[in-house]
Amino acid sequence: MVEHERSVLDEAWGRIPHTRESQGDQGTFTQTRIERVITLIAGSGSLVLGAQAFAAALGSPDESADWHVPLMGAVFVPLVAMIVTCLIGRFTRVFAGIFAVAFVLTLSLWPLATADGPGPTPTQDPWVFYLVNVATFASIVAFPLTLQIAWTIATPILYGSVRLMQARGEGDYVVTVALDVSFALILGSVLLTLGWMYRSVAANVDQARADAVSSYASAAAAAAMERERVAVAALMHDSVLGALLAAERASTPRERTLAVSMAREALTRLANAEKDALEGSDEPVAASRLADEIEAAAGELGVRLRVNRQLEEGTPRVPGRVARALVLAALQAVANAVQHADARGLAVQLTGTATPGGVSVRVRDTGGGFDIGAIAPDRLGIRGSIHARLAAVGGRSEIDSHAGGTTVTLEWDSGDRW
């Protein structure tokens, strides 16, 4: 029995976490709260039983004087530490495990401590009896299930064994000790069962929650994939179809250069289709940067363009997606002017105001103009690349076309919600 007891003690001691990092991280909503409830109940119950045990220990006649104070220190110091940590909710497993091991060691030394004593009193239990189930509860807090079962069974049996050794085999104590052991076994089994049941329920609840979250994440991913498919389809109509139409109708070197640039832009946007809508960073940029990007993009179309900048001091910075939409819409207007008006009188003006804060881009040409209402449904250069693009970021677009030319106005105000 002694060798088995040592092996169990060694295993239990090895299970006690000795650092903050090694404490059990529940990591789940319900289990964490159940563990907190268990530690609070353990701390409160141990406080009551510990007070009874301490009161009984002060006048204990069982152990000799040389053993009395060391045994009390070995038991009550870790008990107080366990109660405090259970109530505050920190390092509970560490000190609960220390007390569970210390109490079993104290029981093992009880026959030596009482060898020179007057012998047990039939009508009075020793102070260690009040702590038998406290040690059981400590094992429930600190140890895994297998050691909890071992502590629930071994601690009362060990108590009964040392009490009979203290009584020196007198038969009058057998019934009393048997009743004490059976009471401790029944109460310990109830505590162990309740702890296991509540932890199992909490684990099942957390697993169900995790499954629900996983299912929702899968549904959200499927919905995102569908949105992406729709966005890519719209992108195909917007950019690729526009580039194909431009290539089909190109008859001059300038128009062919424009078609090549539109195709390059379409391929770039397709390559960026997996990024957020209206690809690019959303970091706000200075309004003057819009002019720089319009000039650079127009240069790729073979158009030497100088944007007229009229920016008031205090013009707000433009969110990245809005800036990208304004530049692309302006570039579409420039491409239309090149394709349909041969870039006659082409001019671009960027205006920025501080109050109310906002920016606007105007693209003008002096071509022959066109009838907006007569645009064919398959022509998406205006509907998709200008109107829809600006509307998507909370901006506004207006097209004024007559025999003297066409003006495309693109506006965004900093107070707009986009």
Phi, psi and omega per residue, in radians:
M1 nan -0.637 -3.135
V2 -1.132 -0.769 3.140
E3 -1.117 -0.732 3.109
H4 -1.098 -0.699 3.131
E5 -1.098 -0.729 3.131
R6 -1.142 -0.705 3.139
S7 -1.123 -0.705 3.100
V8 -1.145 -0.717 3.115
L9 -1.111 -0.756 3.125
D10 -1.062 -0.751 3.131
E11 -1.137 -0.733 3.140
A12 -1.121 -0.756 -3.139
W13 -1.101 -0.655 3.095
G14 -1.179 -0.378 -3.139
R15 -1.468 -0.249 -3.091
I16 -1.276 2.168 3.081
P17 -1.249 2.369 -3.057
H18 -1.929 -0.027 3.100
T19 -2.352 2.851 3.134
R20 -1.129 -0.643 -3.095
E21 -1.185 -0.463 -3.083
S22 -1.534 0.001 3.080
Q23 -1.143 2.603 -3.117
G24 -1.124 2.092 3.115
D25 -1.655 1.865 -3.082
Q26 -1.116 -0.765 3.048
G27 1.149 0.154 -3.133
T28 -2.363 2.760 -2.990
F29 -1.177 -1.037 -3.021
T30 -1.271 -0.743 -3.117
Q31 -1.069 -0.693 3.125
T32 -1.069 -0.716 -3.127
R33 -1.285 -0.619 3.064
I34 -1.128 -0.733 3.095
E35 -1.069 -0.651 3.122
R36 -1.173 -0.697 3.106
V37 -1.110 -0.747 3.141
I38 -1.077 -0.770 -3.138
T39 -1.165 -0.634 3.094
L40 -1.136 -0.756 3.100
I41 -1.129 -0.730 3.123
A42 -1.084 -0.755 3.134
G43 -1.130 -0.761 -3.120
S44 -1.169 -0.826 3.132
G45 -1.117 -0.689 3.134
S46 -1.171 -0.552 3.105
L47 -1.119 -0.759 -3.138
V48 -1.171 -0.905 -3.129
L49 -1.159 -0.610 3.108
G50 -1.146 -0.657 3.091
A51 -1.123 -0.713 3.091
Q52 -1.103 -0.764 -3.139
A53 -1.126 -0.691 -3.127
F54 -1.160 -0.716 3.101
A55 -1.094 -0.707 3.112
A56 -1.205 -0.590 -3.095
A57 -1.240 -0.463 -3.095
L58 -1.084 -0.626 3.126
G59 -1.973 0.503 -3.058
S60 -1.207 2.228 3.103
P61 -1.668 0.044 -2.974
D62 -1.355 -1.018 -3.045
E63 -1.489 2.740 3.135
S64 -1.267 2.879 -3.073
A65 -1.099 -0.612 -3.118
D66 -1.186 -0.461 -3.106
W67 -1.677 -0.387 -2.939
H68 -1.051 -0.985 -3.084
V69 -1.165 -0.788 3.108
P70 -1.053 -0.683 3.127
L71 -1.176 -0.713 3.093
M72 -1.085 -0.743 3.104
G73 -1.126 -0.695 -3.121
A74 -1.151 -0.460 -3.104
V75 -1.696 -0.865 -2.967
F76 -1.373 -0.473 3.089
V77 -1.131 -0.921 3.069
P78 -1.156 -0.485 3.093
L79 -1.141 -0.798 3.106
V80 -1.078 -0.722 3.109
A81 -1.087 -0.720 3.118
M82 -1.113 -0.777 -3.131
I83 -1.062 -0.781 -3.121
V84 -1.109 -0.806 -3.112
T85 -1.188 -0.574 3.086
C86 -1.148 -0.673 -3.103
L87 -1.292 -0.618 -3.131
I88 -1.558 -0.277 3.064
G89 1.424 0.421 3.126
R90 -2.313 2.402 3.106
F91 1.038 0.508 -3.083
T92 -1.164 -0.741 -3.110
R93 -1.123 -0.652 -3.108
V94 -1.084 -0.965 -3.028
F95 -1.360 -0.494 3.031
A96 -1.139 -0.716 3.095
G97 -1.142 -0.687 3.111
I98 -1.093 -0.764 -3.141
F99 -1.144 -0.737 -3.127
A100 -1.025 -0.749 3.132
V101 -1.236 -0.749 -3.111
A102 -1.099 -0.651 -3.120
F103 -1.199 -0.710 3.108
V104 -1.120 -0.678 3.082
L105 -1.115 -0.678 3.105
T106 -1.103 -0.771 3.077
L107 -1.041 -0.665 -3.131
S108 -1.120 -0.541 -3.130
L109 -1.562 -0.088 -3.058
W110 -1.037 -0.729 3.110
P111 -1.047 -0.646 3.104
L112 -1.206 -0.666 -3.107
A113 -1.211 -0.472 -3.088
T114 -1.840 0.151 -3.065
A115 -1.116 -0.628 -3.105
D116 -1.714 0.121 -3.103
G117 -1.422 3.075 -3.116
P118 -1.307 -0.091 -3.101
G119 1.721 2.820 -3.063
P120 -1.241 2.746 3.063
T121 -1.747 2.195 -3.032
P122 -1.057 -0.551 -3.040
T123 -1.678 0.063 -3.066
Q124 -2.347 2.209 3.076
D125 -1.434 2.547 3.067
P126 -1.204 2.830 -3.062
W127 -1.131 -0.407 3.138
V128 -1.204 -0.380 -3.124
F129 -1.107 -0.616 -3.116
Y130 -1.153 -0.283 -3.048
L131 -1.859 0.054 -3.117
V132 -1.072 -0.869 -3.141
N133 -1.349 -0.334 2.985
V134 -1.131 -0.695 3.070
A135 -1.126 -0.636 3.067
T136 -1.085 -0.808 3.141
F137 -1.124 -0.638 3.098
A138 -1.092 -0.676 3.109
S139 -1.170 -0.591 3.102
I140 -1.126 -0.635 3.129
V141 -1.286 -0.682 -2.922
A142 -1.705 -0.580 -2.897
F143 -1.922 2.832 2.999
P144 -1.222 3.019 -2.960
L145 -1.052 -0.696 -3.088
T146 -1.091 -0.748 3.111
L147 -1.271 -0.521 3.048
Q148 -1.060 -0.788 3.120
I149 -1.102 -0.747 3.141
A150 -1.072 -0.760 -3.132
W151 -1.180 -0.696 -3.125
T152 -1.088 -0.615 -3.115
I153 -1.556 -0.764 -2.987
A154 -1.294 -0.626 -3.067
T155 -1.123 -0.864 3.084
P156 -1.087 -0.689 -3.139
I157 -1.132 -0.712 3.089
L158 -1.096 -0.707 3.090
Y159 -1.055 -0.818 3.126
G160 -1.062 -0.666 -3.122
S161 -1.144 -0.812 -3.106
V162 -1.223 -0.507 3.084
R163 -1.191 -0.704 3.101
L164 -1.189 -0.603 3.071
M165 -1.160 -0.656 3.101
Q166 -1.126 -0.646 -3.126
A167 -1.368 -0.043 3.088
R168 1.019 0.632 3.025
G169 1.358 0.217 3.135
E170 -1.196 2.282 -3.048
G171 -1.199 -0.341 -3.115
D172 -1.152 -0.377 -3.060
Y173 -1.644 -0.161 -3.035
V174 -1.092 -0.829 -3.108
V175 -1.138 -0.771 3.141
T176 -1.072 -0.796 3.137
V177 -1.156 -0.677 3.133
A178 -1.107 -0.695 3.096
L179 -1.122 -0.754 3.113
D180 -1.075 -0.775 -3.126
V181 -1.136 -0.769 3.140
S182 -1.130 -0.680 3.086
F183 -1.074 -0.795 -3.136
A184 -1.132 -0.666 3.120
L185 -1.142 -0.755 -3.123
I186 -1.139 -0.847 -3.128
L187 -1.117 -0.728 3.111
G188 -1.103 -0.668 3.118
S189 -1.141 -0.683 3.104
V190 -1.107 -0.797 3.120
L191 -1.070 -0.773 3.140
L192 -1.094 -0.753 -3.113
T193 -1.145 -0.746 3.128
L194 -1.106 -0.763 3.119
G195 -1.078 -0.785 3.117
W196 -1.109 -0.729 -3.084
M197 -1.127 -0.849 -3.108
Y198 -1.145 -0.662 3.097
R199 -1.165 -0.667 3.115
S200 -1.149 -0.760 3.110
V201 -1.070 -0.766 3.133
A202 -1.088 -0.721 3.118
A203 -1.113 -0.695 3.122
N204 -1.162 -0.696 3.103
V205 -1.098 -0.773 3.139
D206 -1.156 -0.637 3.099
Q207 -1.148 -0.715 3.100
A208 -1.116 -0.684 3.106
R209 -1.134 -0.747 3.126
A210 -1.095 -0.704 3.103
D211 -1.117 -0.698 3.128
A212 -1.139 -0.735 3.119
V213 -1.126 -0.712 3.120
S214 -1.108 -0.720 3.111
S215 -1.115 -0.746 3.108
Y216 -1.115 -0.705 3.129
A217 -1.096 -0.681 3.111
S218 -1.128 -0.739 3.118
A219 -1.128 -0.716 3.118
A220 -1.126 -0.678 3.110
A221 -1.135 -0.699 3.100
A222 -1.111 -0.723 3.103
A223 -1.131 -0.678 3.110
A224 -1.134 -0.690 3.097
M225 -1.109 -0.676 3.115
E226 -1.156 -0.739 3.088
R227 -1.078 -0.691 3.123
E228 -1.133 -0.681 3.119
R229 -1.086 -0.753 3.120
V230 -1.122 -0.715 -3.136
A231 -1.119 -0.711 3.131
V232 -1.159 -0.663 3.111
A233 -1.108 -0.752 3.096
A234 -1.114 -0.662 3.113
L235 -1.109 -0.677 3.095
M236 -1.051 -0.795 3.131
H237 -1.169 -0.696 -3.052
D238 -1.213 -0.998 -2.997
S239 -1.581 -0.881 -3.035
V240 -1.201 -0.802 -3.135
L241 -1.118 -0.683 3.085
G242 -1.077 -0.719 3.123
A243 -1.144 -0.688 3.120
L244 -1.138 -0.737 3.111
L245 -1.113 -0.710 3.121
A246 -1.129 -0.694 3.122
A247 -1.154 -0.657 -3.127
E248 -1.143 -0.649 -3.035
R249 -1.683 0.030 -3.127
A250 -1.225 2.228 -3.137
S251 -2.229 -0.186 -3.141
T252 -2.137 2.808 3.099
P253 -0.996 -0.655 3.128
R254 -1.125 -0.738 -3.141
E255 -1.186 -0.635 3.096
R256 -1.172 -0.686 3.062
T257 -1.068 -0.710 3.102
L258 -1.094 -0.728 -3.135
A259 -1.130 -0.699 3.104
V260 -1.105 -0.744 3.138
S261 -1.140 -0.688 3.106
M262 -1.133 -0.672 3.103
A263 -1.143 -0.704 3.107
R264 -1.096 -0.733 3.110
E265 -1.102 -0.697 3.137
A266 -1.121 -0.754 3.123
L267 -1.136 -0.656 3.106
T268 -1.103 -0.759 -3.126
R269 -1.202 -0.614 3.063
L270 -1.124 -0.677 3.119
A271 -1.138 -0.488 -3.128
N272 -1.696 0.240 -3.033
A273 -1.121 -0.437 -3.120
E274 -1.416 -0.112 3.104
K275 -1.446 3.132 3.116
D276 -1.076 2.769 3.128
A277 -0.985 2.478 -3.057
L278 0.948 1.276 -2.935
E279 -0.899 2.708 -3.135
G280 2.049 2.867 3.127
S281 -1.210 2.596 3.102
D282 -1.639 0.146 3.118
E283 -1.124 2.269 -3.135
P284 -1.032 2.518 -3.140
V285 -2.180 2.776 3.091
A286 -1.167 2.557 -3.103
A287 -1.075 -0.578 -3.135
S288 -1.091 -0.403 -3.133
R289 -1.158 -0.497 3.096
L290 -1.037 -0.756 3.136
A291 -1.098 -0.728 3.136
D292 -1.064 -0.760 -3.094
E293 -1.244 -0.618 3.096
I294 -1.126 -0.747 3.125
E295 -1.106 -0.752 -3.126
A296 -1.148 -0.734 -3.141
A297 -1.169 -0.669 3.105
A298 -1.133 -0.612 3.092
G299 -1.079 -0.627 3.093
E300 -1.174 -0.422 3.077
L301 -1.453 -0.018 -3.120
G302 1.481 0.324 -3.115
V303 -1.968 2.111 3.055
R304 -1.456 1.987 -2.980
L305 -2.330 2.397 3.062
R306 -2.097 2.038 -3.102
V307 -1.408 2.234 3.084
N308 -1.377 2.081 -3.053
R309 -1.849 2.193 3.072
Q310 -2.285 1.445 -3.034
L311 -1.954 2.053 3.069
E312 -1.249 2.674 3.047
E313 -1.156 2.291 -3.087
G314 1.662 0.117 3.058
T315 -1.056 2.259 -3.049
P316 -1.174 2.688 3.017
R317 -1.248 2.610 -3.028
V318 -1.828 2.247 3.074
P319 -0.957 2.577 -3.034
G320 -0.991 -0.728 -3.114
R321 -1.197 -0.678 3.112
V322 -1.131 -0.760 3.133
A323 -1.058 -0.754 3.136
R324 -1.089 -0.740 3.139
A325 -1.125 -0.730 3.131
L326 -1.116 -0.732 -3.124
V327 -1.152 -0.792 -3.125
L328 -1.157 -0.695 3.109
A329 -1.145 -0.735 3.092
A330 -1.108 -0.672 3.113
L331 -1.127 -0.651 3.082
Q332 -1.119 -0.699 3.107
A333 -1.129 -0.703 3.085
V334 -1.112 -0.769 3.128
A335 -1.061 -0.698 3.098
N336 -1.109 -0.705 3.135
A337 -1.140 -0.669 3.121
V338 -1.187 -0.748 -3.042
Q339 -1.298 -0.705 -3.005
H340 -1.808 -0.350 -3.130
A341 -2.105 0.131 3.138
D342 0.972 0.505 3.088
A343 1.070 0.430 3.124
R344 -1.213 2.213 3.109
G345 1.107 0.414 -3.069
L346 -1.169 2.248 3.125
A347 -2.597 2.504 3.131
V348 -2.218 2.327 -3.139
Q349 -2.210 2.281 3.087
L350 -1.915 2.152 -3.114
T351 -2.094 2.345 3.091
G352 -2.257 2.341 -3.127
T353 -2.124 2.553 3.120
A354 -1.543 -0.607 -3.133
T355 -2.389 2.008 -0.225
P356 -1.232 2.597 -3.061
G357 -1.181 2.347 3.108
G358 3.032 3.011 3.095
V359 -2.364 2.697 3.055
S360 -2.491 2.588 3.116
V361 -2.183 2.230 3.093
R362 -2.073 2.227 3.110
V363 -2.001 2.091 -3.082
R364 -2.118 2.609 2.951
D365 -2.516 2.872 -3.124
T366 -1.980 0.608 3.113
G367 -1.336 -2.889 -3.071
G368 -1.391 -0.087 -3.141
G369 1.294 -3.121 3.127
F370 -2.785 2.904 3.118
D371 -1.623 1.940 -3.077
I372 -1.076 -0.667 -3.110
G373 -1.198 -0.295 -3.100
A374 -1.664 0.154 -3.120
I375 -1.190 2.311 -3.129
A376 -1.168 2.585 -3.121
P377 -1.032 -0.466 -3.093
D378 -1.470 0.000 3.120
R379 -1.634 1.826 -3.041
L380 -1.788 0.098 -3.102
G381 -1.062 -0.685 3.134
I382 -1.543 -0.876 -3.059
R383 -1.108 -0.850 -3.048
G384 -1.497 -0.807 -2.988
S385 -1.506 -0.236 3.135
I386 -2.042 -1.196 -3.066
H387 -1.072 -0.931 -3.077
A388 -1.143 -0.663 -3.115
R389 -1.128 -0.748 3.129
L390 -1.235 -0.701 3.140
A391 -1.095 -0.559 -3.101
A392 -1.143 -0.416 -3.140
V393 -1.958 0.274 3.097
G394 1.408 0.295 3.115
G395 -1.672 -3.107 3.135
R396 -2.307 2.596 3.104
S397 -2.387 2.531 -3.138
E398 -2.499 2.400 3.140
I399 -2.143 2.191 3.097
D400 -2.097 2.000 -3.077
S401 -2.298 2.341 3.097
H402 -2.627 -3.026 -3.059
A403 -1.112 -0.402 -3.123
G404 -1.563 -0.019 3.121
G405 2.472 -3.080 -3.088
T406 -2.292 2.418 3.077
T407 -2.203 2.166 3.079
V408 -1.897 2.111 -3.113
T409 -1.961 2.183 3.136
L410 -2.066 2.189 -3.047
E411 -2.285 2.568 3.001
W412 -2.565 2.294 3.099
D413 -1.881 2.483 -3.097
S414 -1.152 -0.344 3.113
G415 -1.473 -0.136 3.138
D416 -1.215 2.507 3.013
R417 -1.574 2.239 -3.111
W418 -2.349 nan nan
